[in-house]
Amino acid sequence: MPKGEGRVVAQNKKARHDYTIIDTLEAGIVLQGTEIKSIRNARINLKDGYARIHHGQVWLINIHISPYDQGNIYNHDPVRDRKLLLHKKQINKLLGEMKTSGTTLVPLKVYLKDGYAKVLLGLAKGKKQYDKREDLKRKDQAREMSKALKYRNR
């Protein structure tokens, strides 16, 4: 997790289930008008979102930010593509890793830090079905062990 992370507004829990997260990266989001107010009200959905590098810029795609209730004519398209703010070196590094290893960029969470909306991107590799089942089995075993230890120590 990034150092000094602020209030978490939205999390993509399905991403950790569907992907193996190799590396994480913090990026700023370019927002328009009333979108930041909707984010502050936690009216954002990361479920089907992903990031893509296009012409040397990183874009956040398929993220839904609900229109602000008091925004009337100043609201924007809820699922428009949003530009992410990263350094050129970071973009080039991501581009190189994505080309060689067959990975993708997935938004893991959106949070507010010093008044700005930030997104935590994960460089992810897709899991196979048997990997997902193995992870669930491991979680269940850990839960059962902690439960047994809890009752044993009473």
C-alpha positions as CSV (number, residue, x, y, z in Angstrom):
1,M,0.0,0.0,0.0
2,P,1.2,3.5,-0.7
3,K,2.6,5.5,2.2
4,G,0.1,8.0,3.7
5,E,-3.0,6.6,2.1
6,G,-6.1,8.5,2.8
7,R,-9.8,7.6,3.2
8,V,-10.7,4.6,1.0
9,V,-13.7,5.4,-1.1
10,A,-14.0,2.3,-3.3
11,Q,-12.4,-1.1,-3.5
12,N,-12.2,-3.8,-6.2
13,K,-12.4,-7.0,-4.2
14,K,-13.0,-9.1,-7.2
15,A,-9.7,-8.1,-8.7
16,R,-7.7,-9.9,-6.0
17,H,-9.8,-13.0,-6.6
18,D,-9.5,-13.0,-10.4
19,Y,-5.9,-11.8,-10.7
20,T,-2.5,-12.3,-9.1
21,I,-1.2,-8.8,-8.2
22,I,2.5,-8.5,-9.1
23,D,3.1,-4.8,-8.3
24,T,1.0,-1.8,-7.3
25,L,1.3,1.8,-8.3
26,E,-0.5,5.0,-7.2
27,A,-1.8,7.4,-9.9
28,G,-3.9,10.6,-9.9
29,I,-7.1,10.8,-11.8
30,V,-8.1,13.7,-14.2
31,L,-11.7,14.5,-13.3
32,Q,-14.2,17.0,-14.6
33,G,-16.7,19.2,-12.8
34,T,-18.8,17.4,-10.3
35,E,-17.1,14.0,-10.5
36,I,-15.0,14.7,-7.4
37,K,-18.1,15.4,-5.4
38,S,-19.6,12.0,-6.4
39,I,-16.3,10.3,-5.4
40,R,-16.3,12.0,-2.0
41,N,-19.8,10.6,-1.6
42,A,-18.4,7.1,-2.5
43,R,-20.6,6.9,-5.6
44,I,-18.0,5.1,-7.7
45,N,-17.8,1.5,-9.0
46,L,-14.5,-0.2,-10.0
47,K,-16.0,-3.7,-10.6
48,D,-15.4,-4.0,-14.4
49,G,-12.7,-1.4,-14.8
50,Y,-9.2,-1.6,-16.2
51,A,-6.5,0.6,-17.4
52,R,-4.9,0.8,-20.8
53,I,-1.8,2.6,-22.2
54,H,-2.7,4.5,-25.4
55,H,-0.3,6.9,-27.2
56,G,1.9,7.2,-24.2
57,Q,-0.9,8.0,-21.8
58,V,-2.7,5.7,-19.3
59,W,-6.5,5.7,-19.4
60,L,-8.9,4.3,-16.8
61,I,-11.7,2.6,-18.7
62,N,-15.2,1.3,-17.7
63,I,-15.2,2.9,-14.3
64,H,-18.6,4.2,-13.3
65,I,-18.9,7.5,-11.3
66,S,-22.5,8.3,-10.6
67,P,-23.8,11.7,-11.6
68,Y,-23.8,14.2,-8.7
69,D,-27.4,14.8,-7.4
70,Q,-27.1,18.6,-7.3
71,G,-25.0,18.8,-10.5
72,N,-27.9,19.3,-13.0
73,I,-26.4,20.4,-16.3
74,Y,-22.8,20.2,-15.1
75,N,-22.7,16.4,-14.8
76,H,-20.6,14.3,-17.2
77,D,-20.9,10.8,-18.7
78,P,-20.7,8.3,-15.9
79,V,-18.5,5.8,-17.8
80,R,-16.3,8.0,-19.8
81,D,-12.6,7.2,-20.1
82,R,-10.5,9.1,-17.6
83,K,-6.8,10.0,-17.9
84,L,-4.4,8.9,-15.2
85,L,-1.5,11.0,-14.1
86,L,1.8,9.1,-14.1
87,H,5.5,10.0,-14.8
88,K,6.9,9.1,-18.2
89,K,9.3,6.6,-16.6
90,Q,6.5,4.8,-14.8
91,I,4.5,4.6,-18.0
92,N,7.4,3.2,-20.0
93,K,8.2,0.6,-17.2
94,L,4.5,-0.5,-17.2
95,L,4.5,-0.7,-21.0
96,G,7.6,-2.9,-21.0
97,E,6.2,-5.2,-18.3
98,M,2.8,-5.5,-20.0
99,K,4.4,-6.4,-23.4
100,T,6.7,-9.1,-22.1
101,S,4.8,-10.9,-19.4
102,G,1.1,-10.7,-20.6
103,T,-0.2,-8.7,-17.7
104,T,-2.9,-6.1,-17.4
105,L,-3.6,-3.0,-15.3
106,V,-6.5,-3.3,-12.8
107,P,-7.7,-0.6,-10.4
108,L,-7.6,-2.0,-6.9
109,K,-9.0,1.0,-4.9
110,V,-9.8,4.7,-5.1
111,Y,-9.0,6.9,-2.1
112,L,-8.8,10.5,-1.2
113,K,-5.3,11.8,-0.3
114,D,-4.7,15.5,0.6
115,G,-8.0,16.4,-1.1
116,Y,-7.1,14.6,-4.4
117,A,-8.6,11.4,-5.7
118,K,-6.0,8.7,-6.3
119,V,-6.3,5.2,-7.7
120,L,-4.1,2.3,-6.7
121,L,-3.4,0.3,-9.9
122,G,-2.3,-3.3,-9.8
123,L,-0.1,-4.9,-12.4
124,A,-1.9,-8.2,-12.6
125,K,-1.7,-11.6,-14.2
126,G,-4.9,-13.6,-14.7
127,K,-5.6,-16.6,-12.5
128,K,-6.8,-20.0,-13.8
129,Q,-10.0,-21.5,-12.3
130,Y,-8.0,-24.1,-10.3
131,D,-5.8,-21.3,-8.8
132,K,-9.0,-19.5,-7.6
133,R,-10.3,-22.7,-6.0
134,E,-6.9,-23.3,-4.3
135,D,-6.9,-19.8,-2.9
136,L,-10.4,-20.3,-1.5
137,K,-9.4,-23.6,0.0
138,R,-6.3,-22.0,1.6
139,K,-8.4,-19.2,3.1
140,D,-10.9,-21.7,4.6
141,Q,-8.1,-23.7,6.1
142,A,-6.6,-20.6,7.7
143,R,-10.0,-19.5,9.0
144,E,-10.6,-22.9,10.6
145,M,-7.1,-23.0,12.2
146,S,-7.6,-19.5,13.7
147,K,-11.0,-20.6,15.0
148,A,-9.5,-23.8,16.5
149,L,-6.7,-21.9,18.2
150,K,-9.1,-19.3,19.5
151,Y,-11.2,-21.9,21.3
152,R,-8.2,-23.9,22.4
153,N,-6.7,-20.9,24.2
154,R,-9.8,-20.3,26.3
